[in-house]
Amino acid sequence: MHTDKTMSTSNLYRIIIHMGYSDVLQLVFNGVPAGVYSILRDDRPVYVNKVLGAVVDGAWFAYIFLSQLLAVNRFVHIFTPHKVAYIFSDRSTKVFVAFCWIVGLCFVVALCLPDVDFYYSVKISSYLYGSSPASLIVVSLNLYIDVAHSIGLIGWYFLIYVKVHLKDLLGRYLSLSMSQKRMKNRQER
């Protein structure tokens, strides 16, 4: 996509490319360390584990916001195509994408704070939050954002589905109506 000028300059594909970057970060910083920790059955050094977990979770939050941005982009394309160039101009899309990465970076910083624990546990083969008060605040925020993300995506794509489906039904109805009028006109002749 980077070598194709049409795709690399399209704001839609710019969002999708950044979603891919986030996916790669999650795979590399989740898969490799978790695999090594699991094989060695040791999740030390703790601070390295914590930083790797922070990057994984930060990339996840960047991805969440990028996927919402993509959903809004698709919504605007379907509902107000004449405003796409204005709302998703090159400049505004770059700002939106940067905002998504800044949110992810904020989570990386928050998860690296000394009072917040988020690390890979060999015992349960998964990342988990600690039980400190600061960790509980971050895990609650994580939960609220995940729920809002799920509801948001369902909402955006449901509205898109309804609009596309209604347009299809209206097109069929009009086509059928026109066919019936033609048949009626033929019968009257």
C-alpha positions as CSV (number, residue, x, y, z in Angstrom):
1,M,0.0,0.0,0.0
2,H,2.9,2.3,0.6
3,T,4.2,2.0,-2.9
4,D,0.9,2.6,-4.6
5,K,0.4,6.3,-4.8
6,T,-3.4,6.1,-5.0
7,M,-3.6,4.0,-1.8
8,S,-0.8,5.8,0.1
9,T,-2.4,9.2,-0.4
10,S,-6.0,8.1,0.2
11,N,-7.1,9.2,3.7
12,L,-9.1,6.0,4.1
13,Y,-6.0,3.9,3.4
14,R,-4.0,6.2,5.6
15,I,-6.2,5.2,8.5
16,I,-6.1,1.5,7.5
17,I,-2.2,1.6,7.2
18,H,-2.0,3.0,10.8
19,M,-4.3,0.2,12.0
20,G,-1.8,-2.2,10.5
21,Y,1.1,-0.5,12.3
22,S,-0.8,-1.0,15.5
23,D,-1.5,-4.6,14.7
24,V,2.2,-5.2,14.1
25,L,3.2,-3.5,17.3
26,Q,0.8,-5.7,19.2
27,L,2.0,-8.9,17.5
28,V,5.7,-8.1,18.1
29,F,5.5,-6.8,21.6
30,N,2.9,-9.4,22.7
31,G,3.8,-12.6,20.8
32,V,7.6,-12.6,21.0
33,P,8.0,-11.7,24.7
34,A,5.1,-13.8,25.8
35,G,6.5,-16.7,23.8
36,V,9.9,-16.3,25.4
37,Y,8.5,-15.9,28.9
38,S,6.3,-19.0,28.4
39,I,9.1,-21.2,27.1
40,L,11.5,-20.1,29.9
41,R,8.6,-20.2,32.5
42,D,10.0,-16.9,33.8
43,D,8.5,-13.5,33.5
44,R,11.5,-11.5,34.7
45,P,13.0,-8.9,34.4
46,V,9.8,-7.2,35.8
47,Y,10.4,-3.7,34.4
48,V,11.1,-5.0,30.9
49,N,7.9,-7.1,31.2
50,K,6.0,-4.0,32.4
51,V,7.3,-1.8,29.5
52,L,6.5,-4.5,26.9
53,G,3.0,-4.9,28.3
54,A,2.6,-1.1,28.2
55,V,3.5,-1.0,24.5
56,V,1.0,-3.9,23.8
57,D,-1.8,-2.1,25.6
58,G,-0.9,1.3,24.2
59,A,-1.0,-0.2,20.6
60,W,-4.4,-1.7,21.5
61,F,-5.8,1.7,22.5
62,A,-4.4,3.3,19.4
63,Y,-6.1,0.6,17.4
64,I,-9.4,1.1,19.2
65,F,-9.4,4.8,18.4
66,L,-8.2,4.2,14.8
67,S,-11.0,1.7,14.2
68,Q,-13.5,4.3,15.5
69,L,-12.0,6.8,13.1
70,L,-12.4,4.3,10.3
71,A,-16.0,3.7,11.2
72,V,-16.7,7.4,11.3
73,N,-15.0,7.7,7.9
74,R,-17.2,5.0,6.4
75,F,-20.3,6.6,8.1
76,V,-19.5,10.0,6.5
77,H,-18.9,8.4,3.1
78,I,-22.4,6.7,3.3
79,F,-24.5,9.5,4.9
80,T,-22.8,12.7,3.7
81,P,-20.5,11.9,0.8
82,H,-20.3,15.6,-0.2
83,K,-18.6,16.4,3.2
84,V,-16.0,13.7,3.1
85,A,-13.3,15.9,1.5
86,Y,-13.9,18.5,4.1
87,I,-14.1,16.3,7.2
88,F,-11.4,13.9,6.1
89,S,-9.0,16.3,4.4
90,D,-5.3,15.4,4.3
91,R,-4.6,17.7,7.2
92,S,-7.6,16.7,9.4
93,T,-7.0,13.0,8.8
94,K,-3.4,13.4,9.9
95,V,-4.5,15.2,13.0
96,F,-7.1,12.5,13.8
97,V,-4.6,9.7,13.3
98,A,-2.0,11.5,15.4
99,F,-4.7,11.9,18.2
100,C,-5.2,8.1,18.1
101,W,-1.5,7.5,18.5
102,I,-1.3,10.1,21.3
103,V,-4.1,8.2,23.2
104,G,-2.1,5.0,22.8
105,L,1.1,6.8,24.0
106,C,-0.8,8.2,27.1
107,F,-1.7,4.6,28.0
108,V,2.0,3.5,27.6
109,V,3.0,6.3,29.9
110,A,0.3,5.5,32.4
111,L,1.1,1.8,32.4
112,C,4.8,2.6,33.0
113,L,4.1,4.5,36.2
114,P,5.5,2.9,39.3
115,D,2.1,2.5,40.9
116,V,0.4,0.8,37.9
117,D,1.1,-2.9,37.3
118,F,0.4,-4.5,33.9
119,Y,2.5,-7.4,33.0
120,Y,2.6,-10.9,31.4
121,S,2.0,-13.6,33.9
122,V,3.5,-17.0,33.1
123,K,1.1,-18.6,35.6
124,I,-2.0,-17.7,33.5
125,S,-0.3,-17.1,30.1
126,S,-1.8,-13.7,29.7
127,Y,-1.3,-10.0,30.5
128,L,-3.0,-8.8,33.7
129,Y,-3.3,-5.8,35.9
130,G,-2.1,-5.6,39.4
131,S,-4.3,-4.8,42.4
132,S,-2.8,-1.4,43.4
133,P,-5.3,1.5,43.5
134,A,-3.7,3.0,40.5
135,S,-3.9,-0.3,38.6
136,L,-7.6,-0.5,39.4
137,I,-8.2,3.0,38.0
138,V,-6.5,2.1,34.8
139,V,-8.3,-1.3,34.5
140,S,-11.6,0.5,35.0
141,L,-10.7,3.0,32.4
142,N,-9.7,0.2,30.1
143,L,-13.1,-1.5,30.6
144,Y,-15.1,1.7,30.0
145,I,-13.2,2.4,26.8
146,D,-13.6,-1.2,25.6
147,V,-17.3,-1.1,26.2
148,A,-17.7,2.3,24.6
149,H,-15.7,1.0,21.6
150,S,-17.9,-2.0,21.2
151,I,-21.1,0.1,21.4
152,G,-19.7,2.7,19.1
153,L,-18.7,0.2,16.4
154,I,-22.0,-1.6,16.6
155,G,-23.8,1.8,16.3
156,W,-21.8,3.2,13.4
157,Y,-22.0,0.0,11.3
158,F,-25.6,-0.6,12.2
159,L,-26.5,2.8,10.9
160,I,-24.5,2.2,7.7
161,Y,-26.2,-1.2,7.2
162,V,-29.6,0.3,7.7
163,K,-28.9,3.1,5.2
164,V,-27.4,0.7,2.6
165,H,-30.2,-1.8,3.1
166,L,-33.0,0.8,2.9
167,K,-31.4,2.2,-0.3
168,D,-31.4,-1.3,-1.7
169,L,-35.0,-1.8,-0.7
170,L,-36.1,1.5,-2.1
171,G,-34.3,0.8,-5.4
172,R,-36.1,-2.6,-5.6
173,Y,-39.4,-1.0,-4.8
174,L,-38.9,1.8,-7.4
175,S,-37.8,-0.8,-10.0
176,L,-40.8,-2.9,-9.3
177,S,-43.1,0.1,-9.3
178,M,-41.8,1.2,-12.7
179,S,-42.2,-2.3,-14.1
180,Q,-45.8,-2.4,-12.9
181,K,-46.5,1.0,-14.5
182,R,-45.0,-0.2,-17.8
183,M,-47.1,-3.3,-17.7
184,K,-50.2,-1.3,-16.9
185,N,-49.5,1.1,-19.8
186,R,-49.0,-1.8,-22.2
187,Q,-52.2,-3.4,-21.1
188,E,-54.1,-0.1,-21.7
189,R,-52.9,0.2,-25.3
